[in-house]
Amino acid sequence: MKTAVQMLEALVATSRKLGPYVLLEVLMPGGTLFAMTLFVYRNPGAAKRYVAKARQALKRAVAVTRNAFRRRIARAPSFVTGVAAAMRALG
């Protein structure tokens, strides 16, 4: 029984924290932008942590993509080799 009460208290606490943001989002046109702006204004530390994580994820994605392109380019025949082979084939 105690765990059910604790779960209910946690739900109430979470709804109190999210209440203003949900109301803005539901009731106002463009409310998502207002809610996000209000959240960033009220929680600058959380926003900075999120931006730092997003920046790291973007750096990893760019590095993976760059390495994939480099590997693909290294395997591909050069343009000059391709032109020379075509010229030989044509006679």
C-alpha distance (Angstrom), angle and dihedral (degrees) to the residues before:
residue distance angle dihedral
M1 . . .
K2 3.78 . .
T3 3.80 92.7 .
A4 3.81 91.7 53.4
V5 3.80 90.1 52.9
Q6 3.81 90.9 47.7
M7 3.79 90.6 50.1
L8 3.80 90.6 50.1
E9 3.81 91.5 48.9
A10 3.81 90.3 50.2
L11 3.81 90.2 50.1
V12 3.80 91.4 50.5
A13 3.82 91.7 48.2
T14 3.80 91.6 49.7
S15 3.80 92.7 47.8
R16 3.81 89.7 51.3
K17 3.80 90.1 53.6
L18 3.80 94.9 45.4
G19 3.81 97.6 37.2
P20 3.81 100.1 94.7
Y21 3.79 92.5 44.8
V22 3.80 93.8 49.5
L23 3.80 91.9 47.8
L24 3.79 92.0 50.4
E25 3.77 91.6 48.3
V26 3.79 95.3 47.8
L27 3.79 101.5 39.2
M28 3.80 104.6 38.4
P29 3.78 129.9 63.1
G30 3.78 105.3 -116.8
G31 3.77 87.5 15.2
T32 3.79 93.4 147.3
L33 3.80 90.7 66.7
F34 3.79 91.5 47.0
A35 3.80 91.8 47.8
M36 3.80 92.3 49.3
T37 3.81 91.3 47.7
L38 3.79 91.6 49.7
F39 3.80 91.2 48.2
V40 3.81 92.3 51.2
Y41 3.80 90.7 46.8
R42 3.80 92.4 50.7
N43 3.83 96.8 38.9
P44 3.80 109.5 34.9
G45 3.82 92.9 157.8
A46 3.79 92.7 56.3
A47 3.79 90.7 47.4
K48 3.81 91.7 51.0
R49 3.81 91.4 49.9
Y50 3.80 90.7 49.6
V51 3.80 92.1 49.2
A52 3.82 90.6 49.3
K53 3.81 91.3 51.5
A54 3.80 91.8 46.2
R55 3.80 90.6 49.6
Q56 3.81 91.5 52.3
A57 3.81 91.6 47.7
L58 3.80 90.5 50.2
K59 3.82 91.7 49.7
R60 3.81 90.2 51.4
A61 3.81 92.1 48.1
V62 3.81 92.2 49.7
A63 3.82 91.5 48.1
V64 3.80 92.6 49.4
T65 3.80 91.8 48.0
R66 3.81 92.7 46.4
N67 3.80 91.7 50.0
A68 3.80 91.5 48.0
F69 3.81 90.6 52.6
R70 3.79 91.6 47.4
R71 3.81 92.0 51.2
R72 3.80 91.3 47.8
I73 3.79 93.3 48.2
A74 3.81 91.2 48.3
R75 3.82 90.8 54.9
A76 3.80 95.5 46.3
P77 3.79 119.4 90.1
S78 3.77 114.2 -110.4
F79 3.77 120.6 -101.9
V80 3.79 92.4 -116.8
T81 3.81 91.4 53.3
G82 3.79 89.9 49.7
V83 3.80 92.8 50.1
A84 3.81 91.8 47.2
A85 3.81 90.9 50.7
A86 3.80 90.9 49.5
M87 3.78 91.6 49.8
R88 3.80 91.2 50.4
A89 3.78 90.1 49.9
L90 3.79 91.6 51.8
G91 3.77 92.0 51.4
